């Protein structure tokens, strides 16, 4: 399973380099050419509950950085 993340920054928020560092600390890697900014490879199947918990972790990690995000998890 993979989780894809698209981020939208606010000019008054954290710099993209800081946002990238934060997401890489969660296990994301930069993604180019797919329409998403980051990808997280679970390395296994994950449940809906796992995905929801992970989305909560992302939201908490980005809190205060003025970042909007879209998340999509797919089985591959």
Rosetta blueprint (number, residue, H / E / L):
1 X L
2 X E
3 X E
4 X E
5 X E
6 X E
7 X E
8 X E
9 X E
10 X L
11 X L
12 X L
13 X L
14 X L
15 X L
16 X H
17 X H
18 X H
19 X H
20 X H
21 X H
22 X H
23 X H
24 X H
25 X H
26 X L
27 X L
28 X L
29 X E
30 X E
31 X L
32 X L
33 X L
34 X L
35 X L
36 X L
37 X L
38 X E
39 X E
40 X E
41 X E
42 X L
43 X L
44 X L
45 X L
46 X L
47 X L
48 X H
49 X H
50 X H
51 X H
52 X H
53 X H
54 X H
55 X H
56 X H
57 X H
58 X H
59 X H
60 X H
61 X H
62 X H
63 X L
64 X L
65 X L
66 X L
67 X E
68 X E
69 X E
70 X E
71 X E
72 X E
73 X E
74 X E
75 X L
76 X L
